[in-house]
Amino acid sequence: MYTMFRSKGHEKQLFAFLLFSALNLFCANLTWAQIQSNRDFEQLDSELPTPNTYRTGSGSPGRDYFQQKADYKIKVELDDEKQRIVGWEEVKYFNNSPDPLSYLWVQLDMNMFKDNSINALSKTGGIRERMSSRQLNGLQSANSVFGDVDDSREQGYKIDYVKDLSGKEIRHTVNGTMMRLDLPKPLKTGETTSFEISWSYNVADYYGRSGYEYFEEDDNYNYFIAHWFPRMCVYDDVNGWQNKQFIGSGEFALVFGDYEVEITVPDDHVVVATGECQNWDKVLSKKEMKRMNEASKSKEPVLIVSQEEAEAKLKTKSDKKQTWIYKAENVRDFAFASSRRFIWDAMQTDVYGDGNKIWSMSVYSKEGNPLWGQYSTRVVEHTLKTYGKQTIKYPYPVAISCHATAHGGMEYPMISFNGGRPEPDGTYSQGTKAGMIGVIIHEVGHNFFPMIVNSDERQWTWMDEGLNSFCQYISEQEWDRDFPSRRGEPQNIVSYMRSDPSLMQPIMTNSENIIQFGNNAYGKPATALNILRETVMGRELFDYAFKEYAKRWAFKHPKPADFFRTMEDASGVDLDWFWRGWFYTTKPVDQDLAEVEWFALDTQNPEIDKAEAREEFEKRRQTLAVIRNEKDIAETVEEADPKMRDFYSTYDQFAVTPRDKAAYDKYVNSLSEEDRKLLENGMNYYALKIKNKGGLVMPVIVKMEFEDGTSEVVRFPAEIWRKDDVEITKTIPTKKRVKKFVLDPFYEIADIDTANNAFPREPEKPTRFQLFKAGGGNQNLNPMQEARESMPASTQGAE
């Protein structure tokens, strides 16, 4: 059937074959070359490793999957006078691989801070006109992703010996942050070997991952000790030995095992660590033990050591020592914190309602209050609860938050070092509060990624930071509906996505090569997952697949392909186009609603056609000359002399005649019942021309605002770009007339230019400027300080 259409506002008619297919105009203009060049929807087969018996095409561990194990017995002493660690360890290594191993690799992470390390020697930077001595020295010193390490003492490990359990020296070679142990004979499949290492090193000033914080006013230290002992490297089916040097950004690839650790410290210190303390009855006072018992039954944090008690210890330093004993099973690492300045609160609650109680704890010095006492431990419990819904239930007996510094945070099994510090007067900004809650959620959340789902951080930072930042976003929103989450919302990544392409790398980039680390490894993957959940897959499909990934790879070593494949396998959604665009390229999203054409079916009804023609004629007749003539010409010839008038003086060209009506009735009667219904519907058809200016294909979401004040949102999958990823025309039928179209009305897809999302175009907002005003008062007060400043003097300090 051929059907006649009239284009409103374009004065044209078109004939189309098969109504709806004819209106998808882009198909007619598509060339085969365009189809061939569009790789967005090709499968990732060439980019992903071939499935095998170790890792399957579904994303699951294969029947031959294996992983090694390493158990540790460690004795360590913290020298509070010299800020030094002295340690001894016995390692039992299990070879579960199918390969005989003639040598083992051990990580010596603290060697990163040696003057001759790759970290220090590969550091770049020039001389500026004005530089401090610290800045100048920093050009040659080692640094972490958090910044330079400010410590003038010698750094790195001093290895006293490496021996087998009979006391025989094991030949070893130190290569930067790695040490190779040459075994006397190959370690066969299923065999174990044990060895001892004695070592020491100087603790550095806290640099974001580990170290000490010194408090000059009371001459005391808080210690946060991590990647402090020689640790086994991962040996797996993909890389063999993962012995890439620790340069500073790429964190740790580690082996699961069991730990028994004896930590000797001054006897007025509080020590918290990975695992469960085995001798609280020996190291705590009766009063503290009583409080621990109260905390084990409480739904609110109970102070084990109060601020007053912690401050009392600062007046005299004990010269005695005591040893805290901790055990941890099936963990990939071990860290601890120690100080006489620590306030300590805790509660043991049934987080998941399954009868299994978990300790949530916090240690913090007085500088953290009042924020830490009010929030930290509650946030720990909240994190376990929300992450458990998204992944798996927390399997460990304790989770600890330590107040390490004003900013940043770092994670280890069951324990994390977190920032967020109020002003000395106890006030704080909303940003400080949100930052503290956010970092605690993030670092405690790392227990799930990568402490349980144990990805290789040395290679793929996004697999733990990105996934964790995504879960953090969900947890933050469950803490407070108005929580100012930094990462997760698509519009928050727009400034990065529109930045200079030379300063960007794909997410699938090695950790040490990333320039904009936070945006690349944290923000963009977290945003991508949120878009998958909310826009591409929907919450039900996404949540099921994400939880399946966590279950499959809990206590195992997943790779990117395992995540990609599991998400598709468990949801039934083809996501290769999404991984390719978001993870393998730096393309941004920029959809441009370039043009809208409005079509309506030509009914050939004279009542409608002639009324519309009259309206158009009258509109076009009102020219400027006609308007002025109404005033300037007092009377025309025809108006003055009736004899000058004839038939056409009163003829109405837009009047409906009997002949018109008869012709219309004849036309209607000739149509089939289906065609008559189509005429009666009175549908409007809008052909939207949409351009993919950014290059990253994404779903197309269109909001239609109708003339009657109502609206409707229609959604089209990313596959709409399959045949042409540059420009498409999509036709939308609707009974109502549309006055405005808007792309991405809910800011779902991280579109970098929303100015071209509306049709008709919306006027741009002006660029604002400020008049310079000299002087002004103190602009740096936080709102709590401002409120206090405005209070009557008699009431200040009363809150």
Rosetta blueprint (number, residue, H / E / L):
1 M L
2 Y E
3 T E
4 M E
5 F E
6 R E
7 S E
8 K L
9 G L
10 H L
11 E L
12 K E
13 Q E
14 L E
15 F E
16 A E
17 F E
18 L L
19 L H
20 F H
21 S H
22 A H
23 L L
24 N L
25 L L
26 F H
27 C H
28 A H
29 N H
30 L L
31 T L
32 W H
33 A H
34 Q H
35 I H
36 Q H
37 S H
38 N L
39 R L
40 D L
41 F L
42 E L
43 Q L
44 L L
45 D L
46 S L
47 E L
48 L L
49 P L
50 T L
51 P L
52 N L
53 T L
54 Y L
55 R E
56 T L
57 G L
58 S L
59 G L
60 S L
61 P E
62 G L
63 R L
64 D L
65 Y L
66 F L
67 Q L
68 Q L
69 K E
70 A E
71 D E
72 Y E
73 K E
74 I E
75 K E
76 V E
77 E E
78 L E
79 D E
80 D L
81 E L
82 K L
83 Q L
84 R E
85 I E
86 V E
87 G E
88 W E
89 E E
90 E E
91 V E
92 K E
93 Y E
94 F E
95 N L
96 N L
97 S L
98 P L
99 D L
100 P L
101 L E
102 S E
103 Y E
104 L E
105 W E
106 V E
107 Q E
108 L L
109 D H
110 M H
111 N H
112 M H
113 F H
114 K L
115 D L
116 N L
117 S L
118 I H
119 N H
120 A H
121 L H
122 S L
123 K L
124 T L
125 G L
126 G L
127 I L
128 R L
129 E L
130 R L
131 M L
132 S L
133 S H
134 R H
135 Q H
136 L H
137 N H
138 G H
139 L L
140 Q L
141 S L
142 A L
143 N E
144 S E
145 V L
146 F L
147 G E
148 D E
149 V L
150 D L
151 D L
152 S L
153 R L
154 E L
155 Q L
156 G L
157 Y L
158 K E
159 I E
160 D E
161 Y E
162 V E
163 K E
164 D E
165 L L
166 S L
167 G L
168 K L
169 E E
170 I L
171 R L
172 H E
173 T E
174 V E
175 N E
176 G L
177 T L
178 M E
179 M E
180 R E
181 L E
182 D E
183 L E
184 P E
185 K E
186 P E
187 L E
188 K L
189 T L
190 G L
191 E L
192 T E
193 T E
194 S E
195 F E
196 E E
197 I E
198 S E
199 W E
200 S E
201 Y E
202 N E
203 V L
204 A L
205 D E
206 Y L
207 Y L
208 G L
209 R L
210 S L
211 G E
212 Y E
213 E E
214 Y E
215 F E
216 E L
217 E L
218 D L
219 D L
220 N E
221 Y E
222 N E
223 Y E
224 F E
225 I E
226 A L
227 H L
228 W L
229 F L
230 P L
231 R E
232 M E
233 C L
234 V L
235 Y E
236 D E
237 D L
238 V L
239 N L
240 G E
241 W E
242 Q L
243 N L
244 K L
245 Q L
246 F L
247 I L
248 G L
249 S L
250 G L
251 E L
252 F L
253 A L
254 L L
255 V L
256 F L
257 G E
258 D E
259 Y E
260 E E
261 V E
262 E E
263 I E
264 T E
265 V E
266 P E
267 D L
268 D L
269 H L
270 V E
271 V E
272 V E
273 A E
274 T L
275 G L
276 E E
277 C E
278 Q L
279 N L
280 W H
281 D H
282 K H
283 V H
284 L L
285 S L
286 K H
287 K H
288 E H
289 M H
290 K H
291 R H
292 M H
293 N H
294 E H
295 A H
296 S L
297 K L
298 S L
299 K L
300 E L
301 P L
302 V E
303 L E
304 I E
305 V E
306 S L
307 Q H
308 E H
309 E H
310 A H
311 E H
312 A H
313 K H
314 L L
315 K L
316 T L
317 K L
318 S L
319 D L
320 K L
321 K E
322 Q E
323 T E
324 W E
325 I E
326 Y E
327 K E
328 A E
329 E E
330 N E
331 V E
332 R L
333 D L
334 F L
335 A L
336 F E
337 A E
338 S E
339 S E
340 R L
341 R L
342 F L
343 I E
344 W E
345 D E
346 A E
347 M E
348 Q E
349 T E
350 D L
351 V L
352 Y L
353 G L
354 D L
355 G L
356 N L
357 K L
358 I E
359 W E
360 S E
361 M E
362 S E
363 V E
364 Y E
365 S L
366 K H
367 E H
368 G H
369 N L
370 P L
371 L H
372 W H
373 G H
374 Q H
375 Y H
376 S H
377 T H
378 R H
379 V H
380 V H
381 E H
382 H H
383 T H
384 L H
385 K H
386 T H
387 Y H
388 G H
389 K H
390 Q H
391 T L
392 I L
393 K L
394 Y L
395 P L
396 Y L
397 P L
398 V E
399 A E
400 I E
401 S E
402 C E
403 H E
404 A L
405 T L
406 A L
407 H L
408 G L
409 G E
410 M E
411 E E
412 Y E
413 P L
414 M L
415 I E
416 S E
417 F E
418 N E
419 G L
420 G L
421 R L
422 P L
423 E L
424 P L
425 D L
426 G L
427 T L
428 Y L
429 S L
430 Q H
431 G H
432 T H
433 K H
434 A H
435 G H
436 M H
437 I H
438 G H
439 V H
440 I H
441 I H
442 H H
443 E H
444 V H
445 G H
446 H L
447 N L
448 F L
449 F L
450 P L
451 M L
452 I L
453 V E
454 N L
455 S L
456 D L
457 E L
458 R L
459 Q L
460 W L
461 T L
462 W H
463 M H
464 D H
465 E H
466 G H
467 L H
468 N H
469 S H
470 F H
471 C H
472 Q H
473 Y H
474 I H
475 S H
476 E H
477 Q H
478 E H
479 W H
480 D L
481 R L
482 D L
483 F L
484 P L
485 S L
486 R L
487 R L
488 G L
489 E L
490 P H
491 Q H
492 N H
493 I H
494 V H
495 S H
496 Y H
497 M H
498 R L
499 S L
500 D L
501 P H
502 S H
503 L H
504 M L
505 Q L
506 P L
507 I L
508 M L
509 T L
510 N L
511 S H
512 E H
513 N H
514 I L
515 I L
516 Q L
517 F H
518 G H
519 N H
520 N H
521 A H
522 Y H
523 G H
524 K H
525 P H
526 A H
527 T H
528 A H
529 L H
530 N H
531 I H
532 L H
533 R H
534 E H
535 T H
536 V H
537 M L
538 G L
539 R H
540 E H
541 L H
542 F H
543 D H
544 Y H
545 A H
546 F H
547 K H
548 E H
549 Y H
550 A H
551 K H
552 R H
553 W H
554 A L
555 F L
556 K E
557 H L
558 P L
559 K L
560 P H
561 A H
562 D H
563 F H
564 F H
565 R H
566 T H
567 M H
568 E H
569 D H
570 A H
571 S H
572 G L
573 V L
574 D L
575 L L
576 D H
577 W H
578 F H
579 W H
580 R H
581 G H
582 W H
583 F H
584 Y H
585 T L
586 T L
587 K L
588 P L
589 V E
590 D L
591 Q E
592 D E
593 L E
594 A E
595 E E
596 V E
597 E E
598 W E
599 F E
600 A E
601 L E
602 D L
603 T L
604 Q L
605 N L
606 P H
607 E H
608 I H
609 D H
610 K H
611 A H
612 E H
613 A H
614 R H
615 E H
616 E H
617 F H
618 E H
619 K H
620 R H
621 R H
622 Q L
623 T L
624 L H
625 A H
626 V H
627 I H
628 R H
629 N H
630 E H
631 K H
632 D H
633 I L
634 A L
635 E L
636 T L
637 V H
638 E H
639 E H
640 A H
641 D L
642 P H
643 K H
644 M H
645 R L
646 D L
647 F H
648 Y H
649 S H
650 T H
651 Y L
652 D L
653 Q L
654 F L
655 A L
656 V L
657 T L
658 P H
659 R H
660 D H
661 K H
662 A H
663 A H
664 Y H
665 D H
666 K H
667 Y H
668 V H
669 N H
670 S L
671 L L
672 S L
673 E H
674 E H
675 D H
676 R H
677 K H
678 L H
679 L H
680 E H
681 N H
682 G L
683 M L
684 N E
685 Y E
686 Y E
687 A E
688 L E
689 K E
690 I E
691 K E
692 N E
693 K L
694 G L
695 G L
696 L L
697 V L
698 M L
699 P L
700 V E
701 I E
702 V E
703 K E
704 M E
705 E E
706 F E
707 E L
708 D L
709 G L
710 T L
711 S E
712 E E
713 V E
714 V E
715 R E
716 F E
717 P L
718 A H
719 E H
720 I H
721 W H
722 R L
723 K L
724 D L
725 D L
726 V L
727 E E
728 I E
729 T E
730 K E
731 T E
732 I E
733 P E
734 T E
735 K L
736 K L
737 R L
738 V E
739 K E
740 K E
741 F E
742 V E
743 L E
744 D L
745 P L
746 F L
747 Y L
748 E L
749 I L
750 A L
751 D E
752 I L
753 D L
754 T H
755 A H
756 N H
757 N L
758 A E
759 F E
760 P L
761 R L
762 E L
763 P L
764 E L
765 K L
766 P L
767 T L
768 R L
769 F L
770 Q L
771 L L
772 F L
773 K L
774 A L
775 G L
776 G L
777 G L
778 N L
779 Q L
780 N L
781 L L
782 N L
783 P H
784 M H
785 Q H
786 E H
787 A H
788 R H
789 E H
790 S H
791 M L
792 P L
793 A L
794 S L
795 T L
796 Q L
797 G L
798 A L
799 E L
